């Protein structure tokens, strides 16, 4: 899948706006840096965003930001939180593997359909994850966003994923 097809596959307008902003922030580089993102230009979408820093030496992710809706859904902020404390067990392993692929390949990620399970309820939506790189080429962070239609989602929740798609990013 090329990037234009990936962008066209995103159904939620808020996630499409975030992806378009990410694409614009990278300019001629393969990856945008945290510094080139201007999240203040996305005031309505910021509540859906989550962001992790990645240490390639250790392979660990540490939360940098979680928007209001994400913090409410998980019952905790990701800011400063190691990934292994944000998610546990098999979910942690899946999330770590997916985010590692996003930063190391690098690739853009999307899933749609079942997003969360809470108290036996299935919450559907859409999720994206996009790599960041301070040098414009090497992944050292992930910006992601999750869109769902459940204003009552208020932790604890179980993360789900289906209908996953990947878009490998290639330099020019």
Phi and psi in radians as a Rosetta constraint file:
Dihedral C 1 N 2 CA 2 C 2 CIRCULARHARMONIC -1.517 0.35
Dihedral N 2 CA 2 C 2 N 3 CIRCULARHARMONIC 2.975 0.35
Dihedral C 2 N 3 CA 3 C 3 CIRCULARHARMONIC -1.116 0.35
Dihedral N 3 CA 3 C 3 N 4 CIRCULARHARMONIC -0.676 0.35
Dihedral C 3 N 4 CA 4 C 4 CIRCULARHARMONIC -1.071 0.35
Dihedral N 4 CA 4 C 4 N 5 CIRCULARHARMONIC -0.712 0.35
Dihedral C 4 N 5 CA 5 C 5 CIRCULARHARMONIC -1.188 0.35
Dihedral N 5 CA 5 C 5 N 6 CIRCULARHARMONIC -0.675 0.35
Dihedral C 5 N 6 CA 6 C 6 CIRCULARHARMONIC -1.047 0.35
Dihedral N 6 CA 6 C 6 N 7 CIRCULARHARMONIC -0.867 0.35
Dihedral C 6 N 7 CA 7 C 7 CIRCULARHARMONIC -1.042 0.35
Dihedral N 7 CA 7 C 7 N 8 CIRCULARHARMONIC -0.758 0.35
Dihedral C 7 N 8 CA 8 C 8 CIRCULARHARMONIC -1.142 0.35
Dihedral N 8 CA 8 C 8 N 9 CIRCULARHARMONIC -0.428 0.35
Dihedral C 8 N 9 CA 9 C 9 CIRCULARHARMONIC -1.340 0.35
Dihedral N 9 CA 9 C 9 N 10 CIRCULARHARMONIC -0.288 0.35
Dihedral C 9 N 10 CA 10 C 10 CIRCULARHARMONIC -1.328 0.35
Dihedral N 10 CA 10 C 10 N 11 CIRCULARHARMONIC 2.090 0.35
Dihedral C 10 N 11 CA 11 C 11 CIRCULARHARMONIC -1.545 0.35
Dihedral N 11 CA 11 C 11 N 12 CIRCULARHARMONIC -0.677 0.35
Dihedral C 11 N 12 CA 12 C 12 CIRCULARHARMONIC -1.279 0.35
Dihedral N 12 CA 12 C 12 N 13 CIRCULARHARMONIC 2.122 0.35
Dihedral C 12 N 13 CA 13 C 13 CIRCULARHARMONIC -0.953 0.35
Dihedral N 13 CA 13 C 13 N 14 CIRCULARHARMONIC -0.639 0.35
Dihedral C 13 N 14 CA 14 C 14 CIRCULARHARMONIC -1.130 0.35
Dihedral N 14 CA 14 C 14 N 15 CIRCULARHARMONIC -0.729 0.35
Dihedral C 14 N 15 CA 15 C 15 CIRCULARHARMONIC -1.248 0.35
Dihedral N 15 CA 15 C 15 N 16 CIRCULARHARMONIC -0.604 0.35
Dihedral C 15 N 16 CA 16 C 16 CIRCULARHARMONIC -1.115 0.35
Dihedral N 16 CA 16 C 16 N 17 CIRCULARHARMONIC -0.726 0.35
Dihedral C 16 N 17 CA 17 C 17 CIRCULARHARMONIC -1.101 0.35
Dihedral N 17 CA 17 C 17 N 18 CIRCULARHARMONIC -0.713 0.35
Dihedral C 17 N 18 CA 18 C 18 CIRCULARHARMONIC -1.114 0.35
Dihedral N 18 CA 18 C 18 N 19 CIRCULARHARMONIC -0.772 0.35
Dihedral C 18 N 19 CA 19 C 19 CIRCULARHARMONIC -1.145 0.35
Dihedral N 19 CA 19 C 19 N 20 CIRCULARHARMONIC -0.697 0.35
Dihedral C 19 N 20 CA 20 C 20 CIRCULARHARMONIC -1.132 0.35
Dihedral N 20 CA 20 C 20 N 21 CIRCULARHARMONIC -0.694 0.35
Dihedral C 20 N 21 CA 21 C 21 CIRCULARHARMONIC -1.111 0.35
Dihedral N 21 CA 21 C 21 N 22 CIRCULARHARMONIC -0.790 0.35
Dihedral C 21 N 22 CA 22 C 22 CIRCULARHARMONIC -0.993 0.35
Dihedral N 22 CA 22 C 22 N 23 CIRCULARHARMONIC -0.820 0.35
Dihedral C 22 N 23 CA 23 C 23 CIRCULARHARMONIC -1.089 0.35
Dihedral N 23 CA 23 C 23 N 24 CIRCULARHARMONIC -0.741 0.35
Dihedral C 23 N 24 CA 24 C 24 CIRCULARHARMONIC -1.162 0.35
Dihedral N 24 CA 24 C 24 N 25 CIRCULARHARMONIC -0.634 0.35
Dihedral C 24 N 25 CA 25 C 25 CIRCULARHARMONIC -1.199 0.35
Dihedral N 25 CA 25 C 25 N 26 CIRCULARHARMONIC -0.428 0.35
Dihedral C 25 N 26 CA 26 C 26 CIRCULARHARMONIC -1.391 0.35
Dihedral N 26 CA 26 C 26 N 27 CIRCULARHARMONIC -0.335 0.35
Dihedral C 26 N 27 CA 27 C 27 CIRCULARHARMONIC 0.952 0.35
Dihedral N 27 CA 27 C 27 N 28 CIRCULARHARMONIC -2.176 0.35
Dihedral C 27 N 28 CA 28 C 28 CIRCULARHARMONIC -1.577 0.35
Dihedral N 28 CA 28 C 28 N 29 CIRCULARHARMONIC -0.050 0.35
Dihedral C 28 N 29 CA 29 C 29 CIRCULARHARMONIC -1.409 0.35
Dihedral N 29 CA 29 C 29 N 30 CIRCULARHARMONIC 2.826 0.35
Dihedral C 29 N 30 CA 30 C 30 CIRCULARHARMONIC -1.200 0.35
Dihedral N 30 CA 30 C 30 N 31 CIRCULARHARMONIC -0.707 0.35
Dihedral C 30 N 31 CA 31 C 31 CIRCULARHARMONIC -2.274 0.35
Dihedral N 31 CA 31 C 31 N 32 CIRCULARHARMONIC 2.506 0.35
Dihedral C 31 N 32 CA 32 C 32 CIRCULARHARMONIC -1.412 0.35
Dihedral N 32 CA 32 C 32 N 33 CIRCULARHARMONIC 2.786 0.35
Dihedral C 32 N 33 CA 33 C 33 CIRCULARHARMONIC -1.701 0.35
Dihedral N 33 CA 33 C 33 N 34 CIRCULARHARMONIC 2.890 0.35
Dihedral C 33 N 34 CA 34 C 34 CIRCULARHARMONIC -0.966 0.35
Dihedral N 34 CA 34 C 34 N 35 CIRCULARHARMONIC -0.680 0.35
Dihedral C 34 N 35 CA 35 C 35 CIRCULARHARMONIC -1.198 0.35
Dihedral N 35 CA 35 C 35 N 36 CIRCULARHARMONIC -0.485 0.35
Dihedral C 35 N 36 CA 36 C 36 CIRCULARHARMONIC -1.449 0.35
Dihedral N 36 CA 36 C 36 N 37 CIRCULARHARMONIC -0.268 0.35
Dihedral C 36 N 37 CA 37 C 37 CIRCULARHARMONIC -1.263 0.35
Dihedral N 37 CA 37 C 37 N 38 CIRCULARHARMONIC 2.492 0.35
Dihedral C 37 N 38 CA 38 C 38 CIRCULARHARMONIC -2.179 0.35
Dihedral N 38 CA 38 C 38 N 39 CIRCULARHARMONIC 1.357 0.35
Dihedral C 38 N 39 CA 39 C 39 CIRCULARHARMONIC -1.106 0.35
Dihedral N 39 CA 39 C 39 N 40 CIRCULARHARMONIC -0.366 0.35
Dihedral C 39 N 40 CA 40 C 40 CIRCULARHARMONIC -1.122 0.35
Dihedral N 40 CA 40 C 40 N 41 CIRCULARHARMONIC -0.321 0.35
Dihedral C 40 N 41 CA 41 C 41 CIRCULARHARMONIC -1.399 0.35
Dihedral N 41 CA 41 C 41 N 42 CIRCULARHARMONIC -0.076 0.35
Dihedral C 41 N 42 CA 42 C 42 CIRCULARHARMONIC -2.176 0.35
Dihedral N 42 CA 42 C 42 N 43 CIRCULARHARMONIC 0.958 0.35
Dihedral C 42 N 43 CA 43 C 43 CIRCULARHARMONIC -1.051 0.35
Dihedral N 43 CA 43 C 43 N 44 CIRCULARHARMONIC -0.618 0.35
Dihedral C 43 N 44 CA 44 C 44 CIRCULARHARMONIC -1.330 0.35
Dihedral N 44 CA 44 C 44 N 45 CIRCULARHARMONIC -0.490 0.35
Dihedral C 44 N 45 CA 45 C 45 CIRCULARHARMONIC -1.548 0.35
Dihedral N 45 CA 45 C 45 N 46 CIRCULARHARMONIC -0.343 0.35
Dihedral C 45 N 46 CA 46 C 46 CIRCULARHARMONIC -0.996 0.35
Dihedral N 46 CA 46 C 46 N 47 CIRCULARHARMONIC -0.554 0.35
Dihedral C 46 N 47 CA 47 C 47 CIRCULARHARMONIC -1.157 0.35
Dihedral N 47 CA 47 C 47 N 48 CIRCULARHARMONIC -0.304 0.35
Dihedral C 47 N 48 CA 48 C 48 CIRCULARHARMONIC -1.665 0.35
Dihedral N 48 CA 48 C 48 N 49 CIRCULARHARMONIC -0.171 0.35
Dihedral C 48 N 49 CA 49 C 49 CIRCULARHARMONIC -1.501 0.35
Dihedral N 49 CA 49 C 49 N 50 CIRCULARHARMONIC 2.530 0.35
Dihedral C 49 N 50 CA 50 C 50 CIRCULARHARMONIC -2.348 0.35
Dihedral N 50 CA 50 C 50 N 51 CIRCULARHARMONIC 2.542 0.35
Dihedral C 50 N 51 CA 51 C 51 CIRCULARHARMONIC -2.449 0.35
Dihedral N 51 CA 51 C 51 N 52 CIRCULARHARMONIC 2.335 0.35
Dihedral C 51 N 52 CA 52 C 52 CIRCULARHARMONIC -2.172 0.35
Dihedral N 52 CA 52 C 52 N 53 CIRCULARHARMONIC 2.451 0.35
Dihedral C 52 N 53 CA 53 C 53 CIRCULARHARMONIC -1.552 0.35
Dihedral N 53 CA 53 C 53 N 54 CIRCULARHARMONIC 2.559 0.35
Dihedral C 53 N 54 CA 54 C 54 CIRCULARHARMONIC -2.138 0.35
Dihedral N 54 CA 54 C 54 N 55 CIRCULARHARMONIC 2.301 0.35
Dihedral C 54 N 55 CA 55 C 55 CIRCULARHARMONIC -1.803 0.35
Dihedral N 55 CA 55 C 55 N 56 CIRCULARHARMONIC 1.830 0.35
Dihedral C 55 N 56 CA 56 C 56 CIRCULARHARMONIC -1.089 0.35
Dihedral N 56 CA 56 C 56 N 57 CIRCULARHARMONIC -0.453 0.35
Dihedral C 56 N 57 CA 57 C 57 CIRCULARHARMONIC -1.188 0.35
Dihedral N 57 CA 57 C 57 N 58 CIRCULARHARMONIC -0.666 0.35
Dihedral C 57 N 58 CA 58 C 58 CIRCULARHARMONIC -1.832 0.35
Dihedral N 58 CA 58 C 58 N 59 CIRCULARHARMONIC -0.295 0.35
Dihedral C 58 N 59 CA 59 C 59 CIRCULARHARMONIC 1.317 0.35
Dihedral N 59 CA 59 C 59 N 60 CIRCULARHARMONIC 0.262 0.35
Dihedral C 59 N 60 CA 60 C 60 CIRCULARHARMONIC -1.735 0.35
Dihedral N 60 CA 60 C 60 N 61 CIRCULARHARMONIC 2.586 0.35
Dihedral C 60 N 61 CA 61 C 61 CIRCULARHARMONIC -1.949 0.35
Dihedral N 61 CA 61 C 61 N 62 CIRCULARHARMONIC 2.433 0.35
Dihedral C 61 N 62 CA 62 C 62 CIRCULARHARMONIC -2.271 0.35
Dihedral N 62 CA 62 C 62 N 63 CIRCULARHARMONIC 2.303 0.35
Dihedral C 62 N 63 CA 63 C 63 CIRCULARHARMONIC -1.089 0.35
Dihedral N 63 CA 63 C 63 N 64 CIRCULARHARMONIC 2.409 0.35
Dihedral C 63 N 64 CA 64 C 64 CIRCULARHARMONIC -1.924 0.35
Dihedral N 64 CA 64 C 64 N 65 CIRCULARHARMONIC -0.514 0.35
Dihedral C 64 N 65 CA 65 C 65 CIRCULARHARMONIC -2.835 0.35
Dihedral N 65 CA 65 C 65 N 66 CIRCULARHARMONIC 2.508 0.35
Dihedral C 65 N 66 CA 66 C 66 CIRCULARHARMONIC -2.460 0.35
Dihedral N 66 CA 66 C 66 N 67 CIRCULARHARMONIC 2.252 0.35
Dihedral C 66 N 67 CA 67 C 67 CIRCULARHARMONIC -1.174 0.35
Dihedral N 67 CA 67 C 67 N 68 CIRCULARHARMONIC 2.912 0.35
Dihedral C 67 N 68 CA 68 C 68 CIRCULARHARMONIC -0.956 0.35
Dihedral N 68 CA 68 C 68 N 69 CIRCULARHARMONIC -0.800 0.35
Dihedral C 68 N 69 CA 69 C 69 CIRCULARHARMONIC -1.215 0.35
Dihedral N 69 CA 69 C 69 N 70 CIRCULARHARMONIC -0.615 0.35
Dihedral C 69 N 70 CA 70 C 70 CIRCULARHARMONIC -1.227 0.35
Dihedral N 70 CA 70 C 70 N 71 CIRCULARHARMONIC -0.783 0.35
Dihedral C 70 N 71 CA 71 C 71 CIRCULARHARMONIC -1.050 0.35
Dihedral N 71 CA 71 C 71 N 72 CIRCULARHARMONIC -0.739 0.35
Dihedral C 71 N 72 CA 72 C 72 CIRCULARHARMONIC -1.134 0.35
Dihedral N 72 CA 72 C 72 N 73 CIRCULARHARMONIC -0.783 0.35
Dihedral C 72 N 73 CA 73 C 73 CIRCULARHARMONIC -1.093 0.35
Dihedral N 73 CA 73 C 73 N 74 CIRCULARHARMONIC -0.703 0.35
Dihedral C 73 N 74 CA 74 C 74 CIRCULARHARMONIC -1.567 0.35
Dihedral N 74 CA 74 C 74 N 75 CIRCULARHARMONIC -0.195 0.35
Dihedral C 74 N 75 CA 75 C 75 CIRCULARHARMONIC 1.297 0.35
Dihedral N 75 CA 75 C 75 N 76 CIRCULARHARMONIC 0.259 0.35
Dihedral C 75 N 76 CA 76 C 76 CIRCULARHARMONIC -2.870 0.35
Dihedral N 76 CA 76 C 76 N 77 CIRCULARHARMONIC 2.683 0.35
Dihedral C 76 N 77 CA 77 C 77 CIRCULARHARMONIC -1.464 0.35
Dihedral N 77 CA 77 C 77 N 78 CIRCULARHARMONIC 2.527 0.35
Dihedral C 77 N 78 CA 78 C 78 CIRCULARHARMONIC -1.463 0.35
Dihedral N 78 CA 78 C 78 N 79 CIRCULARHARMONIC -0.231 0.35
Dihedral C 78 N 79 CA 79 C 79 CIRCULARHARMONIC -1.005 0.35
Dihedral N 79 CA 79 C 79 N 80 CIRCULARHARMONIC 2.081 0.35
Dihedral C 79 N 80 CA 80 C 80 CIRCULARHARMONIC 1.342 0.35
Dihedral N 80 CA 80 C 80 N 81 CIRCULARHARMONIC -0.019 0.35
Dihedral C 80 N 81 CA 81 C 81 CIRCULARHARMONIC -1.598 0.35
Dihedral N 81 CA 81 C 81 N 82 CIRCULARHARMONIC 2.176 0.35
Dihedral C 81 N 82 CA 82 C 82 CIRCULARHARMONIC -1.087 0.35
Dihedral N 82 CA 82 C 82 N 83 CIRCULARHARMONIC 2.554 0.35
Dihedral C 82 N 83 CA 83 C 83 CIRCULARHARMONIC -0.942 0.35
Dihedral N 83 CA 83 C 83 N 84 CIRCULARHARMONIC -0.656 0.35
Dihedral C 83 N 84 CA 84 C 84 CIRCULARHARMONIC -1.187 0.35
Dihedral N 84 CA 84 C 84 N 85 CIRCULARHARMONIC -0.256 0.35
Dihedral C 84 N 85 CA 85 C 85 CIRCULARHARMONIC -1.683 0.35
Dihedral N 85 CA 85 C 85 N 86 CIRCULARHARMONIC -0.305 0.35
Dihedral C 85 N 86 CA 86 C 86 CIRCULARHARMONIC -1.404 0.35
Dihedral N 86 CA 86 C 86 N 87 CIRCULARHARMONIC -0.592 0.35
Dihedral C 86 N 87 CA 87 C 87 CIRCULARHARMONIC -2.346 0.35
Dihedral N 87 CA 87 C 87 N 88 CIRCULARHARMONIC 2.627 0.35
Dihedral C 87 N 88 CA 88 C 88 CIRCULARHARMONIC -2.191 0.35
Dihedral N 88 CA 88 C 88 N 89 CIRCULARHARMONIC 2.861 0.35
Dihedral C 88 N 89 CA 89 C 89 CIRCULARHARMONIC 0.974 0.35
Dihedral N 89 CA 89 C 89 N 90 CIRCULARHARMONIC -2.415 0.35
Dihedral C 89 N 90 CA 90 C 90 CIRCULARHARMONIC -1.088 0.35
Dihedral N 90 CA 90 C 90 N 91 CIRCULARHARMONIC -0.566 0.35
Dihedral C 90 N 91 CA 91 C 91 CIRCULARHARMONIC -1.115 0.35
Dihedral N 91 CA 91 C 91 N 92 CIRCULARHARMONIC -0.781 0.35
Dihedral C 91 N 92 CA 92 C 92 CIRCULARHARMONIC -1.008 0.35
Dihedral N 92 CA 92 C 92 N 93 CIRCULARHARMONIC -0.809 0.35
Dihedral C 92 N 93 CA 93 C 93 CIRCULARHARMONIC -1.046 0.35
Dihedral N 93 CA 93 C 93 N 94 CIRCULARHARMONIC -0.760 0.35
Dihedral C 93 N 94 CA 94 C 94 CIRCULARHARMONIC -1.122 0.35
Dihedral N 94 CA 94 C 94 N 95 CIRCULARHARMONIC -0.843 0.35
Dihedral C 94 N 95 CA 95 C 95 CIRCULARHARMONIC -1.083 0.35
Dihedral N 95 CA 95 C 95 N 96 CIRCULARHARMONIC -0.782 0.35
Dihedral C 95 N 96 CA 96 C 96 CIRCULARHARMONIC -1.060 0.35
Dihedral N 96 CA 96 C 96 N 97 CIRCULARHARMONIC -0.764 0.35
Dihedral C 96 N 97 CA 97 C 97 CIRCULARHARMONIC -1.101 0.35
Dihedral N 97 CA 97 C 97 N 98 CIRCULARHARMONIC -0.784 0.35
Dihedral C 97 N 98 CA 98 C 98 CIRCULARHARMONIC -1.132 0.35
Dihedral N 98 CA 98 C 98 N 99 CIRCULARHARMONIC -0.829 0.35
Dihedral C 98 N 99 CA 99 C 99 CIRCULARHARMONIC -1.160 0.35
Dihedral N 99 CA 99 C 99 N 100 CIRCULARHARMONIC -0.600 0.35
Dihedral C 99 N 100 CA 100 C 100 CIRCULARHARMONIC -1.109 0.35
Dihedral N 100 CA 100 C 100 N 101 CIRCULARHARMONIC -0.711 0.35
Dihedral C 100 N 101 CA 101 C 101 CIRCULARHARMONIC -1.123 0.35
Dihedral N 101 CA 101 C 101 N 102 CIRCULARHARMONIC -0.720 0.35
Dihedral C 101 N 102 CA 102 C 102 CIRCULARHARMONIC -0.986 0.35
Dihedral N 102 CA 102 C 102 N 103 CIRCULARHARMONIC -0.835 0.35
Dihedral C 102 N 103 CA 103 C 103 CIRCULARHARMONIC -1.410 0.35
Dihedral N 103 CA 103 C 103 N 104 CIRCULARHARMONIC -0.603 0.35
Dihedral C 103 N 104 CA 104 C 104 CIRCULARHARMONIC -1.506 0.35
Dihedral N 104 CA 104 C 104 N 105 CIRCULARHARMONIC -0.510 0.35
Dihedral C 104 N 105 CA 105 C 105 CIRCULARHARMONIC -1.184 0.35
Dihedral N 105 CA 105 C 105 N 106 CIRCULARHARMONIC -0.795 0.35
Dihedral C 105 N 106 CA 106 C 106 CIRCULARHARMONIC -1.340 0.35
Dihedral N 106 CA 106 C 106 N 107 CIRCULARHARMONIC 2.762 0.35
Dihedral C 106 N 107 CA 107 C 107 CIRCULARHARMONIC -2.621 0.35
Dihedral N 107 CA 107 C 107 N 108 CIRCULARHARMONIC 2.672 0.35
Dihedral C 107 N 108 CA 108 C 108 CIRCULARHARMONIC -1.618 0.35
Dihedral N 108 CA 108 C 108 N 109 CIRCULARHARMONIC 2.527 0.35
Dihedral C 108 N 109 CA 109 C 109 CIRCULARHARMONIC -2.185 0.35
Dihedral N 109 CA 109 C 109 N 110 CIRCULARHARMONIC 2.532 0.35
Dihedral C 109 N 110 CA 110 C 110 CIRCULARHARMONIC -2.558 0.35
Dihedral N 110 CA 110 C 110 N 111 CIRCULARHARMONIC 2.474 0.35
Dihedral C 110 N 111 CA 111 C 111 CIRCULARHARMONIC -2.401 0.35
Dihedral N 111 CA 111 C 111 N 112 CIRCULARHARMONIC 2.659 0.35
Dihedral C 111 N 112 CA 112 C 112 CIRCULARHARMONIC -2.563 0.35
Dihedral N 112 CA 112 C 112 N 113 CIRCULARHARMONIC 2.540 0.35
Dihedral C 112 N 113 CA 113 C 113 CIRCULARHARMONIC 2.074 0.35
Dihedral N 113 CA 113 C 113 N 114 CIRCULARHARMONIC -2.276 0.35
Dihedral C 113 N 114 CA 114 C 114 CIRCULARHARMONIC -1.177 0.35
Dihedral N 114 CA 114 C 114 N 115 CIRCULARHARMONIC 2.104 0.35
Dihedral C 114 N 115 CA 115 C 115 CIRCULARHARMONIC -1.932 0.35
Dihedral N 115 CA 115 C 115 N 116 CIRCULARHARMONIC -0.723 0.35
Dihedral C 115 N 116 CA 116 C 116 CIRCULARHARMONIC -2.473 0.35
Dihedral N 116 CA 116 C 116 N 117 CIRCULARHARMONIC 2.762 0.35
Dihedral C 116 N 117 CA 117 C 117 CIRCULARHARMONIC -2.254 0.35
Dihedral N 117 CA 117 C 117 N 118 CIRCULARHARMONIC 2.271 0.35
Dihedral C 117 N 118 CA 118 C 118 CIRCULARHARMONIC -2.457 0.35
Dihedral N 118 CA 118 C 118 N 119 CIRCULARHARMONIC 2.125 0.35
Dihedral C 118 N 119 CA 119 C 119 CIRCULARHARMONIC 0.858 0.35
Dihedral N 119 CA 119 C 119 N 120 CIRCULARHARMONIC 0.760 0.35
Dihedral C 119 N 120 CA 120 C 120 CIRCULARHARMONIC 1.443 0.35
Dihedral N 120 CA 120 C 120 N 121 CIRCULARHARMONIC -0.171 0.35
Dihedral C 120 N 121 CA 121 C 121 CIRCULARHARMONIC -1.547 0.35
Dihedral N 121 CA 121 C 121 N 122 CIRCULARHARMONIC 2.466 0.35
Dihedral C 121 N 122 CA 122 C 122 CIRCULARHARMONIC -1.739 0.35
Dihedral N 122 CA 122 C 122 N 123 CIRCULARHARMONIC 2.242 0.35
Dihedral C 122 N 123 CA 123 C 123 CIRCULARHARMONIC -1.905 0.35
Dihedral N 123 CA 123 C 123 N 124 CIRCULARHARMONIC 2.139 0.35
Dihedral C 123 N 124 CA 124 C 124 CIRCULARHARMONIC -1.696 0.35
Dihedral N 124 CA 124 C 124 N 125 CIRCULARHARMONIC 2.727 0.35
Dihedral C 124 N 125 CA 125 C 125 CIRCULARHARMONIC 3.071 0.35
Dihedral N 125 CA 125 C 125 N 126 CIRCULARHARMONIC -2.646 0.35
Dihedral C 125 N 126 CA 126 C 126 CIRCULARHARMONIC -2.544 0.35
Dihedral N 126 CA 126 C 126 N 127 CIRCULARHARMONIC 2.572 0.35
Dihedral C 126 N 127 CA 127 C 127 CIRCULARHARMONIC -2.404 0.35
Dihedral N 127 CA 127 C 127 N 128 CIRCULARHARMONIC 2.488 0.35
Dihedral C 127 N 128 CA 128 C 128 CIRCULARHARMONIC -2.254 0.35
Dihedral N 128 CA 128 C 128 N 129 CIRCULARHARMONIC 2.708 0.35
Dihedral C 128 N 129 CA 129 C 129 CIRCULARHARMONIC -2.520 0.35
Dihedral N 129 CA 129 C 129 N 130 CIRCULARHARMONIC 2.260 0.35
Dihedral C 129 N 130 CA 130 C 130 CIRCULARHARMONIC -2.277 0.35
Dihedral N 130 CA 130 C 130 N 131 CIRCULARHARMONIC 2.424 0.35
Dihedral C 130 N 131 CA 131 C 131 CIRCULARHARMONIC -1.358 0.35
Dihedral N 131 CA 131 C 131 N 132 CIRCULARHARMONIC 2.648 0.35
Dihedral C 131 N 132 CA 132 C 132 CIRCULARHARMONIC -2.112 0.35
Dihedral N 132 CA 132 C 132 N 133 CIRCULARHARMONIC 2.649 0.35
Dihedral C 132 N 133 CA 133 C 133 CIRCULARHARMONIC -2.619 0.35
Dihedral N 133 CA 133 C 133 N 134 CIRCULARHARMONIC 2.088 0.35
Dihedral C 133 N 134 CA 134 C 134 CIRCULARHARMONIC -1.015 0.35
Dihedral N 134 CA 134 C 134 N 135 CIRCULARHARMONIC -0.591 0.35
Dihedral C 134 N 135 CA 135 C 135 CIRCULARHARMONIC -1.661 0.35
Dihedral N 135 CA 135 C 135 N 136 CIRCULARHARMONIC 0.057 0.35
Dihedral C 135 N 136 CA 136 C 136 CIRCULARHARMONIC 1.459 0.35
Dihedral N 136 CA 136 C 136 N 137 CIRCULARHARMONIC -0.093 0.35
Dihedral C 136 N 137 CA 137 C 137 CIRCULARHARMONIC -2.294 0.35
Dihedral N 137 CA 137 C 137 N 138 CIRCULARHARMONIC -0.620 0.35
Dihedral C 137 N 138 CA 138 C 138 CIRCULARHARMONIC -1.817 0.35
Dihedral N 138 CA 138 C 138 N 139 CIRCULARHARMONIC 2.167 0.35
Dihedral C 138 N 139 CA 139 C 139 CIRCULARHARMONIC -1.150 0.35
Dihedral N 139 CA 139 C 139 N 140 CIRCULARHARMONIC 2.232 0.35
Dihedral C 139 N 140 CA 140 C 140 CIRCULARHARMONIC -2.426 0.35
Dihedral N 140 CA 140 C 140 N 141 CIRCULARHARMONIC 0.312 0.35
Dihedral C 140 N 141 CA 141 C 141 CIRCULARHARMONIC -3.049 0.35
Dihedral N 141 CA 141 C 141 N 142 CIRCULARHARMONIC 2.911 0.35
Dihedral C 141 N 142 CA 142 C 142 CIRCULARHARMONIC -2.382 0.35
Dihedral N 142 CA 142 C 142 N 143 CIRCULARHARMONIC 2.301 0.35
Dihedral C 142 N 143 CA 143 C 143 CIRCULARHARMONIC -1.894 0.35
Dihedral N 143 CA 143 C 143 N 144 CIRCULARHARMONIC 2.259 0.35
Dihedral C 143 N 144 CA 144 C 144 CIRCULARHARMONIC -2.348 0.35
Dihedral N 144 CA 144 C 144 N 145 CIRCULARHARMONIC 2.937 0.35
Dihedral C 144 N 145 CA 145 C 145 CIRCULARHARMONIC -2.676 0.35
Dihedral N 145 CA 145 C 145 N 146 CIRCULARHARMONIC 2.566 0.35
Dihedral C 145 N 146 CA 146 C 146 CIRCULARHARMONIC -2.240 0.35
Dihedral N 146 CA 146 C 146 N 147 CIRCULARHARMONIC 2.198 0.35
Dihedral C 146 N 147 CA 147 C 147 CIRCULARHARMONIC -1.975 0.35
Dihedral N 147 CA 147 C 147 N 148 CIRCULARHARMONIC 2.267 0.35
Dihedral C 147 N 148 CA 148 C 148 CIRCULARHARMONIC -2.650 0.35
Dihedral N 148 CA 148 C 148 N 149 CIRCULARHARMONIC 2.678 0.35
Dihedral C 148 N 149 CA 149 C 149 CIRCULARHARMONIC -1.810 0.35
Dihedral N 149 CA 149 C 149 N 150 CIRCULARHARMONIC 1.226 0.35
Dihedral C 149 N 150 CA 150 C 150 CIRCULARHARMONIC -2.647 0.35
Dihedral N 150 CA 150 C 150 N 151 CIRCULARHARMONIC 1.623 0.35
Dihedral C 150 N 151 CA 151 C 151 CIRCULARHARMONIC -1.177 0.35
Dihedral N 151 CA 151 C 151 N 152 CIRCULARHARMONIC -0.170 0.35
Dihedral C 151 N 152 CA 152 C 152 CIRCULARHARMONIC -1.736 0.35
Dihedral N 152 CA 152 C 152 N 153 CIRCULARHARMONIC 0.019 0.35
Dihedral C 152 N 153 CA 153 C 153 CIRCULARHARMONIC -1.152 0.35
Dihedral N 153 CA 153 C 153 N 154 CIRCULARHARMONIC 1.999 0.35
Dihedral C 153 N 154 CA 154 C 154 CIRCULARHARMONIC -2.562 0.35
Dihedral N 154 CA 154 C 154 N 155 CIRCULARHARMONIC 1.670 0.35
Dihedral C 154 N 155 CA 155 C 155 CIRCULARHARMONIC -0.107 0.35
Dihedral N 155 CA 155 C 155 N 156 CIRCULARHARMONIC 2.838 0.35
Dihedral C 155 N 156 CA 156 C 156 CIRCULARHARMONIC -1.410 0.35
Dihedral N 156 CA 156 C 156 N 157 CIRCULARHARMONIC 2.641 0.35
Dihedral C 156 N 157 CA 157 C 157 CIRCULARHARMONIC -2.313 0.35
Dihedral N 157 CA 157 C 157 N 158 CIRCULARHARMONIC 2.807 0.35
Dihedral C 157 N 158 CA 158 C 158 CIRCULARHARMONIC -1.917 0.35
Dihedral N 158 CA 158 C 158 N 159 CIRCULARHARMONIC 2.271 0.35
Dihedral C 158 N 159 CA 159 C 159 CIRCULARHARMONIC -1.354 0.35
Dihedral N 159 CA 159 C 159 N 160 CIRCULARHARMONIC 2.351 0.35
Dihedral C 159 N 160 CA 160 C 160 CIRCULARHARMONIC -2.226 0.35
Dihedral N 160 CA 160 C 160 N 161 CIRCULARHARMONIC 2.815 0.35
Dihedral C 160 N 161 CA 161 C 161 CIRCULARHARMONIC -2.647 0.35
Dihedral N 161 CA 161 C 161 N 162 CIRCULARHARMONIC 2.407 0.35
Dihedral C 161 N 162 CA 162 C 162 CIRCULARHARMONIC -2.624 0.35
Dihedral N 162 CA 162 C 162 N 163 CIRCULARHARMONIC 2.923 0.35
Dihedral C 162 N 163 CA 163 C 163 CIRCULARHARMONIC 0.890 0.35
Dihedral N 163 CA 163 C 163 N 164 CIRCULARHARMONIC 0.904 0.35
Dihedral C 163 N 164 CA 164 C 164 CIRCULARHARMONIC -1.403 0.35
Dihedral N 164 CA 164 C 164 N 165 CIRCULARHARMONIC 2.502 0.35
Dihedral C 164 N 165 CA 165 C 165 CIRCULARHARMONIC -2.415 0.35
Dihedral N 165 CA 165 C 165 N 166 CIRCULARHARMONIC 2.626 0.35
Dihedral C 165 N 166 CA 166 C 166 CIRCULARHARMONIC -2.218 0.35
Dihedral N 166 CA 166 C 166 N 167 CIRCULARHARMONIC 2.528 0.35
Dihedral C 166 N 167 CA 167 C 167 CIRCULARHARMONIC -2.249 0.35
Dihedral N 167 CA 167 C 167 N 168 CIRCULARHARMONIC 1.749 0.35
Dihedral C 167 N 168 CA 168 C 168 CIRCULARHARMONIC -1.067 0.35
Dihedral N 168 CA 168 C 168 N 169 CIRCULARHARMONIC 2.409 0.35
Dihedral C 168 N 169 CA 169 C 169 CIRCULARHARMONIC -1.750 0.35
Dihedral N 169 CA 169 C 169 N 170 CIRCULARHARMONIC 2.349 0.35
Dihedral C 169 N 170 CA 170 C 170 CIRCULARHARMONIC -2.144 0.35
Dihedral N 170 CA 170 C 170 N 171 CIRCULARHARMONIC 2.432 0.35
Dihedral C 170 N 171 CA 171 C 171 CIRCULARHARMONIC -1.310 0.35
Dihedral N 171 CA 171 C 171 N 172 CIRCULARHARMONIC 2.840 0.35
